[in-house]
Amino acid sequence: GMSNKCAQHITRRQKLTSLDYKVSASLAGKCKSDIETHKCSSNDVSTDEVVKLSHIIVCLEDALFNGAQLASDCISAMDSHRHQLLQDLSISPEIVKHCHTDLVTYHCNDKDSKLHCLMNVSMSRDAQLDVKCEKALEDFIRETEEGMDWQADPALEEACSDVVFSVCSPNKISKENVMDCLMDNLARETEAMTGDCRRVLMQIHYFMAREVIVDKKLYQSCKKDANSLCDATSKNWHKITDDPRNKLVFPCLVRNMYKDDDGDDKDDETEDGDQHEKDEDTDSLLSKGCEHQVERVLR
């Protein structure tokens, strides 16, 4: 195996890489023209701040999302970096810096996947991450999970490989389409979906849902649910820019589609029984109309 000293050296190099993209000769070289074309080294980063690799990756991801063609070498370098990050959370300086206390408080350092442990805390009704840790986690997930190779996240691969091989034909479709297939099976609650896979996908979903734009249909159908289940005090909770708390309403609706795994049923009884007709199969706390719209948006 690899000597301890060698492993430490590689980890140190990966940490440096995350702090300054120039250290990562491979990614900087392979993505050089794409970084320049899409102005990814200077956007939104002040001149005196070190240009972080994560900023560049998110910028390049945005370019891809908007239909840009990136060099295939650049895309494979991004995939490789994402894979390294998901294997070892300590490579992300933002997580190390802002989540240190939460990692200790919630015993996440002892878990196989520190990332999914923190995600679990964030979704929980009884615990709360530090605001800066929550933000670092959100950025990290956006950087790593978008357009993701499902095998890059060890927790996801372990939890969902049975589902993937039984219904998603991984040898025939692209890695991104495997994620779409998993999310589709989650939304439709298919026979193939297992509890472990569902739990990990929900954690990813919960964070990705913060980027969702709430449209009129969803807003109208979920008004009552947003009020009673998600403390949506603002009348315009679909306007995310007006109030940062509005960002959490949709993820909260997503969370309430699925009952807590801890058997925490305390929220099951809602006062307005007829408004909250429940779906027997999913134990959803949402009204039928709202659940239908949330599922539509998630697909």
SESELUM-311265 format. One record per residue (C-alpha): residue number from 1; residue in three letters; chain; y, x, z. Coordinates in Angstrom, 3 decimals. Example, Ala and Ser with C-alpha at 12.3 -4.5 7.8 and 13.67 -1.06 7.14 Angstrom:
<fiza i="1" aa="ALA" ch="A" v="-4.500" u="12.300" w="7.800"/>
<fiza i="2" aa="SER" ch="A" v="-1.060" u="13.670" w="7.140"/>
REM end
This chain:
<fiza i="1" aa="GLY" ch="A" v="0.000" u="0.000" w="0.000"/>
<fiza i="2" aa="MET" ch="A" v="3.681" u="0.873" w="-0.041"/>
<fiza i="3" aa="SER" ch="A" v="4.893" u="3.125" w="2.776"/>
<fiza i="4" aa="ASN" ch="A" v="7.239" u="1.588" w="5.339"/>
<fiza i="5" aa="LYS" ch="A" v="9.992" u="4.017" w="4.418"/>
<fiza i="6" aa="CYS" ch="A" v="9.706" u="3.151" w="0.747"/>
<fiza i="7" aa="ALA" ch="A" v="9.764" u="-0.597" w="1.485"/>
<fiza i="8" aa="GLN" ch="A" v="12.878" u="-0.130" w="3.654"/>
<fiza i="9" aa="HIS" ch="A" v="14.574" u="1.825" w="0.888"/>
<fiza i="10" aa="ILE" ch="A" v="13.853" u="-0.913" w="-1.664"/>
<fiza i="11" aa="THR" ch="A" v="15.157" u="-3.625" w="0.702"/>
<fiza i="12" aa="ARG" ch="A" v="18.311" u="-1.590" w="1.332"/>
<fiza i="13" aa="ARG" ch="A" v="18.816" u="-1.190" w="-2.396"/>
<fiza i="14" aa="GLN" ch="A" v="18.329" u="-4.934" w="-2.939"/>
<fiza i="15" aa="LYS" ch="A" v="20.882" u="-5.684" w="-0.229"/>
<fiza i="16" aa="LEU" ch="A" v="23.390" u="-3.333" w="-1.855"/>
<fiza i="17" aa="THR" ch="A" v="22.642" u="-4.940" w="-5.200"/>
<fiza i="18" aa="SER" ch="A" v="23.560" u="-8.319" w="-3.829"/>
<fiza i="19" aa="LEU" ch="A" v="26.863" u="-6.976" w="-2.550"/>
<fiza i="20" aa="ASP" ch="A" v="27.962" u="-5.232" w="-5.702"/>
<fiza i="21" aa="TYR" ch="A" v="26.566" u="-6.005" w="-9.122"/>
<fiza i="22" aa="LYS" ch="A" v="27.293" u="-2.514" w="-10.450"/>
<fiza i="23" aa="VAL" ch="A" v="24.482" u="-1.156" w="-8.280"/>
<fiza i="24" aa="SER" ch="A" v="22.111" u="-3.363" w="-10.214"/>
<fiza i="25" aa="ALA" ch="A" v="22.078" u="-1.316" w="-13.388"/>
<fiza i="26" aa="SER" ch="A" v="19.389" u="-3.509" w="-14.883"/>
<fiza i="27" aa="LEU" ch="A" v="21.186" u="-6.843" w="-14.555"/>
<fiza i="28" aa="ALA" ch="A" v="24.637" u="-5.461" w="-15.252"/>
<fiza i="29" aa="GLY" ch="A" v="23.354" u="-3.662" w="-18.350"/>
<fiza i="30" aa="LYS" ch="A" v="21.288" u="-6.503" w="-19.756"/>
<fiza i="31" aa="CYS" ch="A" v="23.990" u="-9.086" w="-19.096"/>
<fiza i="32" aa="LYS" ch="A" v="27.017" u="-6.909" w="-19.901"/>
<fiza i="33" aa="SER" ch="A" v="28.198" u="-8.777" w="-22.993"/>
<fiza i="34" aa="ASP" ch="A" v="27.419" u="-12.194" w="-21.460"/>
<fiza i="35" aa="ILE" ch="A" v="29.355" u="-11.268" w="-18.303"/>
<fiza i="36" aa="GLU" ch="A" v="32.346" u="-10.323" w="-20.465"/>
<fiza i="37" aa="THR" ch="A" v="32.074" u="-13.301" w="-22.830"/>
<fiza i="38" aa="HIS" ch="A" v="31.984" u="-15.831" w="-20.000"/>
<fiza i="39" aa="LYS" ch="A" v="34.490" u="-13.924" w="-17.810"/>
<fiza i="40" aa="CYS" ch="A" v="31.958" u="-13.818" w="-15.003"/>
<fiza i="41" aa="SER" ch="A" v="33.185" u="-10.697" w="-13.265"/>
<fiza i="42" aa="SER" ch="A" v="36.726" u="-11.834" w="-12.520"/>
<fiza i="43" aa="ASN" ch="A" v="36.738" u="-15.628" w="-12.200"/>
<fiza i="44" aa="ASP" ch="A" v="37.759" u="-16.885" w="-8.767"/>
<fiza i="45" aa="VAL" ch="A" v="37.293" u="-13.493" w="-7.156"/>
<fiza i="46" aa="SER" ch="A" v="40.353" u="-11.662" w="-5.866"/>
<fiza i="47" aa="THR" ch="A" v="40.952" u="-8.110" w="-7.064"/>
<fiza i="48" aa="ASP" ch="A" v="40.316" u="-6.450" w="-3.713"/>
<fiza i="49" aa="GLU" ch="A" v="36.998" u="-8.220" w="-3.085"/>
<fiza i="50" aa="VAL" ch="A" v="33.718" u="-6.704" w="-4.182"/>
<fiza i="51" aa="VAL" ch="A" v="32.370" u="-8.686" w="-7.087"/>
<fiza i="52" aa="LYS" ch="A" v="29.216" u="-10.236" w="-5.752"/>
<fiza i="53" aa="LEU" ch="A" v="26.113" u="-10.516" w="-7.834"/>
<fiza i="54" aa="SER" ch="A" v="25.584" u="-14.081" w="-6.643"/>
<fiza i="55" aa="HIS" ch="A" v="28.965" u="-15.052" w="-8.102"/>
<fiza i="56" aa="ILE" ch="A" v="27.954" u="-13.591" w="-11.451"/>
<fiza i="57" aa="ILE" ch="A" v="24.584" u="-15.315" w="-11.479"/>
<fiza i="58" aa="VAL" ch="A" v="26.110" u="-18.707" w="-10.667"/>
<fiza i="59" aa="CYS" ch="A" v="28.746" u="-18.125" w="-13.372"/>
<fiza i="60" aa="LEU" ch="A" v="26.066" u="-17.260" w="-15.949"/>
<fiza i="61" aa="GLU" ch="A" v="23.980" u="-20.279" w="-14.816"/>
<fiza i="62" aa="ASP" ch="A" v="27.032" u="-22.497" w="-15.429"/>
<fiza i="63" aa="ALA" ch="A" v="27.408" u="-21.027" w="-18.924"/>
<fiza i="64" aa="LEU" ch="A" v="23.733" u="-21.791" w="-19.651"/>
<fiza i="65" aa="PHE" ch="A" v="24.137" u="-25.310" w="-18.247"/>
<fiza i="66" aa="ASN" ch="A" v="27.053" u="-25.893" w="-20.623"/>
<fiza i="67" aa="GLY" ch="A" v="24.950" u="-24.923" w="-23.624"/>
<fiza i="68" aa="ALA" ch="A" v="25.799" u="-21.225" w="-24.020"/>
<fiza i="69" aa="GLN" ch="A" v="23.144" u="-18.903" w="-25.480"/>
<fiza i="70" aa="LEU" ch="A" v="22.579" u="-15.855" w="-23.263"/>
<fiza i="71" aa="ALA" ch="A" v="20.684" u="-12.727" w="-24.299"/>
<fiza i="72" aa="SER" ch="A" v="16.989" u="-13.123" w="-23.494"/>
<fiza i="73" aa="ASP" ch="A" v="17.039" u="-9.789" w="-21.603"/>
<fiza i="74" aa="CYS" ch="A" v="19.856" u="-11.115" w="-19.455"/>
<fiza i="75" aa="ILE" ch="A" v="17.950" u="-14.315" w="-18.652"/>
<fiza i="76" aa="SER" ch="A" v="14.849" u="-12.366" w="-17.623"/>
<fiza i="77" aa="ALA" ch="A" v="16.968" u="-10.052" w="-15.404"/>
<fiza i="78" aa="MET" ch="A" v="18.444" u="-13.149" w="-13.705"/>
<fiza i="79" aa="ASP" ch="A" v="14.952" u="-14.589" w="-13.171"/>
<fiza i="80" aa="SER" ch="A" v="13.765" u="-11.338" w="-11.660"/>
<fiza i="81" aa="HIS" ch="A" v="16.716" u="-11.197" w="-9.237"/>
<fiza i="82" aa="ARG" ch="A" v="16.163" u="-14.816" w="-8.220"/>
<fiza i="83" aa="HIS" ch="A" v="12.499" u="-14.060" w="-7.578"/>
<fiza i="84" aa="GLN" ch="A" v="13.412" u="-11.138" w="-5.291"/>
<fiza i="85" aa="LEU" ch="A" v="15.916" u="-13.236" w="-3.352"/>
<fiza i="86" aa="LEU" ch="A" v="13.470" u="-16.045" w="-2.691"/>
<fiza i="87" aa="GLN" ch="A" v="10.794" u="-13.609" w="-1.545"/>
<fiza i="88" aa="ASP" ch="A" v="13.073" u="-12.152" w="1.124"/>
<fiza i="89" aa="LEU" ch="A" v="16.067" u="-14.019" w="2.513"/>
<fiza i="90" aa="SER" ch="A" v="17.393" u="-10.865" w="4.195"/>
<fiza i="91" aa="ILE" ch="A" v="18.478" u="-9.653" w="0.754"/>
<fiza i="92" aa="SER" ch="A" v="21.267" u="-12.230" w="0.761"/>
<fiza i="93" aa="PRO" ch="A" v="24.132" u="-10.742" w="2.798"/>
<fiza i="94" aa="GLU" ch="A" v="25.870" u="-14.144" w="3.079"/>
<fiza i="95" aa="ILE" ch="A" v="22.789" u="-15.686" w="4.713"/>
<fiza i="96" aa="VAL" ch="A" v="22.325" u="-12.676" w="6.994"/>
<fiza i="97" aa="LYS" ch="A" v="25.984" u="-12.735" w="7.988"/>
<fiza i="98" aa="HIS" ch="A" v="26.515" u="-16.470" w="8.502"/>
<fiza i="99" aa="CYS" ch="A" v="23.044" u="-17.703" w="9.520"/>
<fiza i="100" aa="HIS" ch="A" v="22.024" u="-14.992" w="11.957"/>
<fiza i="101" aa="THR" ch="A" v="22.492" u="-17.236" w="15.037"/>
<fiza i="102" aa="ASP" ch="A" v="20.844" u="-20.282" w="13.445"/>
<fiza i="103" aa="LEU" ch="A" v="17.848" u="-18.199" w="12.331"/>
<fiza i="104" aa="VAL" ch="A" v="17.331" u="-17.211" w="15.977"/>
<fiza i="105" aa="THR" ch="A" v="18.192" u="-20.606" w="17.540"/>
<fiza i="106" aa="TYR" ch="A" v="15.785" u="-22.559" w="15.347"/>
<fiza i="107" aa="HIS" ch="A" v="13.070" u="-19.843" w="15.365"/>
<fiza i="108" aa="CYS" ch="A" v="13.266" u="-19.457" w="11.595"/>
<fiza i="109" aa="ASN" ch="A" v="12.655" u="-15.702" w="11.728"/>
<fiza i="110" aa="ASP" ch="A" v="9.070" u="-16.445" w="12.811"/>
<fiza i="111" aa="LYS" ch="A" v="8.402" u="-18.742" w="9.872"/>
<fiza i="112" aa="ASP" ch="A" v="6.820" u="-17.760" w="6.551"/>
<fiza i="113" aa="SER" ch="A" v="9.782" u="-19.220" w="4.702"/>
<fiza i="114" aa="LYS" ch="A" v="13.077" u="-18.712" w="6.511"/>
<fiza i="115" aa="LEU" ch="A" v="14.821" u="-20.492" w="3.664"/>
<fiza i="116" aa="HIS" ch="A" v="12.851" u="-23.734" w="3.982"/>
<fiza i="117" aa="CYS" ch="A" v="13.098" u="-23.542" w="7.769"/>
<fiza i="118" aa="LEU" ch="A" v="16.914" u="-23.522" w="7.527"/>
<fiza i="119" aa="MET" ch="A" v="16.788" u="-26.309" w="4.911"/>
<fiza i="120" aa="ASN" ch="A" v="14.671" u="-28.361" w="7.290"/>
<fiza i="121" aa="VAL" ch="A" v="17.189" u="-27.912" w="10.118"/>
<fiza i="122" aa="SER" ch="A" v="20.008" u="-28.919" w="7.798"/>
<fiza i="123" aa="MET" ch="A" v="18.201" u="-32.148" w="6.829"/>
<fiza i="124" aa="SER" ch="A" v="17.265" u="-33.008" w="10.397"/>
<fiza i="125" aa="ARG" ch="A" v="19.190" u="-35.732" w="12.176"/>
<fiza i="126" aa="ASP" ch="A" v="19.001" u="-33.975" w="15.535"/>
<fiza i="127" aa="ALA" ch="A" v="20.069" u="-30.441" w="14.684"/>
<fiza i="128" aa="GLN" ch="A" v="23.045" u="-28.921" w="12.963"/>
<fiza i="129" aa="LEU" ch="A" v="23.613" u="-25.579" w="11.281"/>
<fiza i="130" aa="ASP" ch="A" v="26.860" u="-23.704" w="11.690"/>
<fiza i="131" aa="VAL" ch="A" v="29.331" u="-24.794" w="8.970"/>
<fiza i="132" aa="LYS" ch="A" v="29.488" u="-21.303" w="7.428"/>
<fiza i="133" aa="CYS" ch="A" v="25.700" u="-21.013" w="7.434"/>
<fiza i="134" aa="GLU" ch="A" v="25.425" u="-24.439" w="5.773"/>
<fiza i="135" aa="LYS" ch="A" v="27.844" u="-23.296" w="3.052"/>
<fiza i="136" aa="ALA" ch="A" v="26.009" u="-19.966" w="2.560"/>
<fiza i="137" aa="LEU" ch="A" v="22.723" u="-21.873" w="2.320"/>
<fiza i="138" aa="GLU" ch="A" v="24.161" u="-24.330" w="-0.207"/>
<fiza i="139" aa="ASP" ch="A" v="25.476" u="-21.476" w="-2.387"/>
<fiza i="140" aa="PHE" ch="A" v="22.203" u="-19.586" w="-2.075"/>
<fiza i="141" aa="ILE" ch="A" v="20.139" u="-22.597" w="-3.117"/>
<fiza i="142" aa="ARG" ch="A" v="22.432" u="-23.298" w="-6.027"/>
<fiza i="143" aa="GLU" ch="A" v="22.110" u="-19.677" w="-7.130"/>
<fiza i="144" aa="THR" ch="A" v="18.325" u="-19.563" w="-6.872"/>
<fiza i="145" aa="GLU" ch="A" v="16.917" u="-23.028" w="-7.452"/>
<fiza i="146" aa="GLU" ch="A" v="18.837" u="-24.206" w="-10.521"/>
<fiza i="147" aa="GLY" ch="A" v="16.819" u="-23.926" w="-13.724"/>
<fiza i="148" aa="MET" ch="A" v="14.168" u="-22.494" w="-11.481"/>
<fiza i="149" aa="ASP" ch="A" v="10.833" u="-20.937" w="-12.217"/>
<fiza i="150" aa="TRP" ch="A" v="8.703" u="-22.942" w="-9.762"/>
<fiza i="151" aa="GLN" ch="A" v="6.631" u="-19.855" w="-8.908"/>
<fiza i="152" aa="ALA" ch="A" v="9.695" u="-17.871" w="-7.801"/>
<fiza i="153" aa="ASP" ch="A" v="9.888" u="-19.706" w="-4.463"/>
<fiza i="154" aa="PRO" ch="A" v="6.761" u="-18.803" w="-2.448"/>
<fiza i="155" aa="ALA" ch="A" v="6.987" u="-21.926" w="-0.252"/>
<fiza i="156" aa="LEU" ch="A" v="7.265" u="-24.180" w="-3.306"/>
<fiza i="157" aa="GLU" ch="A" v="4.420" u="-22.441" w="-5.147"/>
<fiza i="158" aa="GLU" ch="A" v="2.116" u="-22.705" w="-2.139"/>
<fiza i="159" aa="ALA" ch="A" v="2.934" u="-26.349" w="-1.433"/>
<fiza i="160" aa="CYS" ch="A" v="2.916" u="-27.641" w="-5.007"/>
<fiza i="161" aa="SER" ch="A" v="0.423" u="-25.607" w="-7.026"/>
<fiza i="162" aa="ASP" ch="A" v="-2.271" u="-28.330" w="-6.772"/>
<fiza i="163" aa="VAL" ch="A" v="0.173" u="-30.940" w="-8.059"/>
<fiza i="164" aa="VAL" ch="A" v="1.390" u="-28.659" w="-10.855"/>
<fiza i="165" aa="PHE" ch="A" v="-2.090" u="-27.903" w="-12.148"/>
<fiza i="166" aa="SER" ch="A" v="-3.261" u="-31.486" w="-11.904"/>
<fiza i="167" aa="VAL" ch="A" v="-0.337" u="-33.241" w="-13.650"/>
<fiza i="168" aa="CYS" ch="A" v="2.216" u="-30.786" w="-15.080"/>
<fiza i="169" aa="SER" ch="A" v="0.266" u="-28.630" w="-17.619"/>
<fiza i="170" aa="PRO" ch="A" v="2.053" u="-25.378" w="-16.625"/>
<fiza i="171" aa="ASN" ch="A" v="0.470" u="-23.444" w="-19.497"/>
<fiza i="172" aa="LYS" ch="A" v="1.925" u="-25.765" w="-22.111"/>
<fiza i="173" aa="ILE" ch="A" v="5.458" u="-26.373" w="-20.864"/>
<fiza i="174" aa="SER" ch="A" v="8.368" u="-24.173" w="-19.774"/>
<fiza i="175" aa="LYS" ch="A" v="8.885" u="-23.260" w="-16.125"/>
<fiza i="176" aa="GLU" ch="A" v="12.020" u="-25.423" w="-15.928"/>
<fiza i="177" aa="ASN" ch="A" v="10.040" u="-28.392" w="-17.241"/>
<fiza i="178" aa="VAL" ch="A" v="7.472" u="-27.882" w="-14.498"/>
<fiza i="179" aa="MET" ch="A" v="10.269" u="-28.530" w="-11.970"/>
<fiza i="180" aa="ASP" ch="A" v="11.278" u="-31.677" w="-13.901"/>
<fiza i="181" aa="CYS" ch="A" v="7.656" u="-32.811" w="-13.867"/>
<fiza i="182" aa="LEU" ch="A" v="7.422" u="-32.248" w="-10.086"/>
<fiza i="183" aa="MET" ch="A" v="10.670" u="-34.127" w="-9.457"/>
<fiza i="184" aa="ASP" ch="A" v="9.483" u="-36.989" w="-11.661"/>
<fiza i="185" aa="ASN" ch="A" v="6.216" u="-37.250" w="-9.715"/>
<fiza i="186" aa="LEU" ch="A" v="8.218" u="-37.183" w="-6.481"/>
<fiza i="187" aa="ALA" ch="A" v="10.512" u="-39.997" w="-7.635"/>
<fiza i="188" aa="ARG" ch="A" v="7.571" u="-42.130" w="-8.804"/>
<fiza i="189" aa="GLU" ch="A" v="5.496" u="-41.353" w="-5.684"/>
<fiza i="190" aa="THR" ch="A" v="2.430" u="-40.714" w="-7.878"/>
<fiza i="191" aa="GLU" ch="A" v="-1.128" u="-40.349" w="-6.584"/>
<fiza i="192" aa="ALA" ch="A" v="-1.028" u="-36.634" w="-7.398"/>
<fiza i="193" aa="MET" ch="A" v="1.957" u="-35.914" w="-5.113"/>
<fiza i="194" aa="THR" ch="A" v="0.864" u="-34.341" w="-1.820"/>
<fiza i="195" aa="GLY" ch="A" v="2.682" u="-34.491" w="1.528"/>
<fiza i="196" aa="ASP" ch="A" v="3.354" u="-30.737" w="1.632"/>
<fiza i="197" aa="CYS" ch="A" v="4.735" u="-30.622" w="-1.900"/>
<fiza i="198" aa="ARG" ch="A" v="6.849" u="-33.720" w="-1.282"/>
<fiza i="199" aa="ARG" ch="A" v="8.375" u="-32.149" w="1.843"/>
<fiza i="200" aa="VAL" ch="A" v="9.394" u="-28.915" w="0.070"/>
<fiza i="201" aa="LEU" ch="A" v="10.739" u="-30.774" w="-2.982"/>
<fiza i="202" aa="MET" ch="A" v="12.768" u="-33.070" w="-0.725"/>
<fiza i="203" aa="GLN" ch="A" v="14.391" u="-30.051" w="0.896"/>
<fiza i="204" aa="ILE" ch="A" v="15.400" u="-28.666" w="-2.502"/>
<fiza i="205" aa="HIS" ch="A" v="16.471" u="-32.124" w="-3.651"/>
<fiza i="206" aa="TYR" ch="A" v="18.615" u="-32.659" w="-0.586"/>
<fiza i="207" aa="PHE" ch="A" v="20.714" u="-29.624" w="-1.442"/>
<fiza i="208" aa="MET" ch="A" v="20.811" u="-30.142" w="-5.189"/>
<fiza i="209" aa="ALA" ch="A" v="21.892" u="-33.738" w="-4.582"/>
<fiza i="210" aa="ARG" ch="A" v="25.214" u="-32.477" w="-3.251"/>
<fiza i="211" aa="GLU" ch="A" v="26.160" u="-31.630" w="-6.824"/>
<fiza i="212" aa="VAL" ch="A" v="25.427" u="-35.167" w="-8.060"/>
<fiza i="213" aa="ILE" ch="A" v="28.313" u="-37.202" w="-9.439"/>
<fiza i="214" aa="VAL" ch="A" v="28.130" u="-40.681" w="-7.987"/>
<fiza i="215" aa="ASP" ch="A" v="28.616" u="-43.223" w="-10.755"/>
<fiza i="216" aa="LYS" ch="A" v="29.772" u="-46.843" w="-10.546"/>
<fiza i="217" aa="LYS" ch="A" v="26.288" u="-48.445" w="-10.547"/>
<fiza i="218" aa="LEU" ch="A" v="25.081" u="-46.253" w="-7.711"/>
<fiza i="219" aa="TYR" ch="A" v="28.301" u="-46.756" w="-5.753"/>
<fiza i="220" aa="GLN" ch="A" v="28.176" u="-50.561" w="-6.033"/>
<fiza i="221" aa="SER" ch="A" v="24.460" u="-50.821" w="-5.199"/>
<fiza i="222" aa="CYS" ch="A" v="24.578" u="-48.463" w="-2.216"/>
<fiza i="223" aa="LYS" ch="A" v="27.854" u="-49.490" w="-0.530"/>
<fiza i="224" aa="LYS" ch="A" v="26.159" u="-51.241" w="2.419"/>
<fiza i="225" aa="ASP" ch="A" v="23.477" u="-48.580" w="2.818"/>
<fiza i="226" aa="ALA" ch="A" v="26.063" u="-45.807" w="2.738"/>
<fiza i="227" aa="ASN" ch="A" v="27.958" u="-47.577" w="5.503"/>
<fiza i="228" aa="SER" ch="A" v="25.075" u="-48.448" w="7.782"/>
<fiza i="229" aa="LEU" ch="A" v="22.869" u="-45.385" w="7.304"/>
<fiza i="230" aa="CYS" ch="A" v="25.254" u="-42.610" w="6.322"/>
<fiza i="231" aa="ASP" ch="A" v="28.522" u="-43.279" w="8.180"/>
<fiza i="232" aa="ALA" ch="A" v="30.417" u="-43.504" w="4.890"/>
<fiza i="233" aa="THR" ch="A" v="33.708" u="-44.349" w="6.548"/>
<fiza i="234" aa="SER" ch="A" v="35.764" u="-43.673" w="3.445"/>
<fiza i="235" aa="LYS" ch="A" v="36.003" u="-46.579" w="1.010"/>
<fiza i="236" aa="ASN" ch="A" v="35.864" u="-44.104" w="-1.883"/>
<fiza i="237" aa="TRP" ch="A" v="32.889" u="-41.995" w="-0.809"/>
<fiza i="238" aa="HIS" ch="A" v="32.048" u="-41.369" w="-4.448"/>
<fiza i="239" aa="LYS" ch="A" v="35.209" u="-39.249" w="-4.731"/>
<fiza i="240" aa="ILE" ch="A" v="33.866" u="-35.964" w="-3.454"/>
<fiza i="241" aa="THR" ch="A" v="37.120" u="-34.038" w="-3.827"/>
<fiza i="242" aa="ASP" ch="A" v="39.084" u="-36.465" w="-1.605"/>
<fiza i="243" aa="ASP" ch="A" v="37.132" u="-35.679" w="1.549"/>
<fiza i="244" aa="PRO" ch="A" v="34.460" u="-32.985" w="1.979"/>
<fiza i="245" aa="ARG" ch="A" v="32.404" u="-35.369" w="4.144"/>
<fiza i="246" aa="ASN" ch="A" v="31.910" u="-37.586" w="1.095"/>
<fiza i="247" aa="LYS" ch="A" v="29.718" u="-34.830" w="-0.331"/>
<fiza i="248" aa="LEU" ch="A" v="27.077" u="-35.616" w="2.261"/>
<fiza i="249" aa="VAL" ch="A" v="26.730" u="-39.339" w="1.548"/>
<fiza i="250" aa="PHE" ch="A" v="24.436" u="-39.066" w="-1.473"/>
<fiza i="251" aa="PRO" ch="A" v="22.105" u="-36.455" w="0.124"/>
<fiza i="252" aa="CYS" ch="A" v="21.954" u="-38.774" w="3.136"/>
<fiza i="253" aa="LEU" ch="A" v="20.885" u="-41.679" w="0.897"/>
<fiza i="254" aa="VAL" ch="A" v="18.197" u="-39.415" w="-0.597"/>
<fiza i="255" aa="ARG" ch="A" v="16.969" u="-38.504" w="2.870"/>
<fiza i="256" aa="ASN" ch="A" v="16.747" u="-42.163" w="3.861"/>
<fiza i="257" aa="MET" ch="A" v="14.494" u="-42.908" w="0.896"/>
<fiza i="258" aa="TYR" ch="A" v="11.804" u="-41.098" w="2.824"/>
<fiza i="259" aa="LYS" ch="A" v="10.882" u="-41.687" w="6.428"/>
<fiza i="260" aa="ASP" ch="A" v="10.939" u="-38.656" w="8.730"/>
<fiza i="261" aa="ASP" ch="A" v="7.692" u="-36.739" w="8.832"/>
<fiza i="262" aa="ASP" ch="A" v="7.956" u="-36.502" w="12.624"/>
<fiza i="263" aa="GLY" ch="A" v="7.112" u="-40.198" w="12.808"/>
<fiza i="264" aa="ASP" ch="A" v="10.675" u="-40.844" w="13.859"/>
<fiza i="265" aa="ASP" ch="A" v="10.896" u="-44.556" w="13.143"/>
<fiza i="266" aa="LYS" ch="A" v="13.911" u="-45.354" w="15.255"/>
<fiza i="267" aa="ASP" ch="A" v="16.062" u="-46.201" w="12.262"/>
<fiza i="268" aa="ASP" ch="A" v="13.487" u="-48.461" w="10.649"/>
<fiza i="269" aa="GLU" ch="A" v="14.787" u="-51.663" w="12.148"/>
<fiza i="270" aa="THR" ch="A" v="18.062" u="-52.514" w="10.484"/>
<fiza i="271" aa="GLU" ch="A" v="20.082" u="-55.467" w="11.679"/>
<fiza i="272" aa="ASP" ch="A" v="20.639" u="-57.147" w="8.342"/>
<fiza i="273" aa="GLY" ch="A" v="16.955" u="-57.665" w="7.522"/>
<fiza i="274" aa="ASP" ch="A" v="17.484" u="-59.316" w="4.163"/>
<fiza i="275" aa="GLN" ch="A" v="19.794" u="-56.574" w="2.908"/>
<fiza i="276" aa="HIS" ch="A" v="17.226" u="-53.935" w="3.728"/>
<fiza i="277" aa="GLU" ch="A" v="14.044" u="-55.239" w="2.154"/>
<fiza i="278" aa="LYS" ch="A" v="11.777" u="-52.244" w="2.404"/>
<fiza i="279" aa="ASP" ch="A" v="9.377" u="-50.837" w="-0.094"/>
<fiza i="280" aa="GLU" ch="A" v="5.979" u="-50.862" w="1.614"/>
<fiza i="281" aa="ASP" ch="A" v="4.769" u="-47.800" w="-0.307"/>
<fiza i="282" aa="THR" ch="A" v="7.552" u="-45.368" w="0.453"/>
<fiza i="283" aa="ASP" ch="A" v="8.780" u="-46.591" w="3.864"/>
<fiza i="284" aa="SER" ch="A" v="12.257" u="-46.339" w="2.441"/>
<fiza i="285" aa="LEU" ch="A" v="15.138" u="-47.322" w="4.700"/>
<fiza i="286" aa="LEU" ch="A" v="17.280" u="-48.189" w="1.665"/>
<fiza i="287" aa="SER" ch="A" v="17.750" u="-51.621" w="0.164"/>
<fiza i="288" aa="LYS" ch="A" v="15.773" u="-52.177" w="-3.068"/>
<fiza i="289" aa="GLY" ch="A" v="18.853" u="-52.086" w="-5.328"/>
<fiza i="290" aa="CYS" ch="A" v="20.190" u="-48.889" w="-3.812"/>
<fiza i="291" aa="GLU" ch="A" v="16.796" u="-47.186" w="-3.871"/>
<fiza i="292" aa="HIS" ch="A" v="16.435" u="-48.022" w="-7.558"/>
<fiza i="293" aa="GLN" ch="A" v="19.839" u="-46.440" w="-8.348"/>
<fiza i="294" aa="VAL" ch="A" v="19.157" u="-43.314" w="-6.273"/>
<fiza i="295" aa="GLU" ch="A" v="15.837" u="-42.838" w="-8.098"/>
<fiza i="296" aa="ARG" ch="A" v="17.601" u="-43.296" w="-11.454"/>
<fiza i="297" aa="VAL" ch="A" v="20.166" u="-40.602" w="-10.641"/>
<fiza i="298" aa="LEU" ch="A" v="17.546" u="-38.180" w="-9.338"/>
<fiza i="299" aa="ARG" ch="A" v="15.395" u="-38.316" w="-12.462"/>
REM end
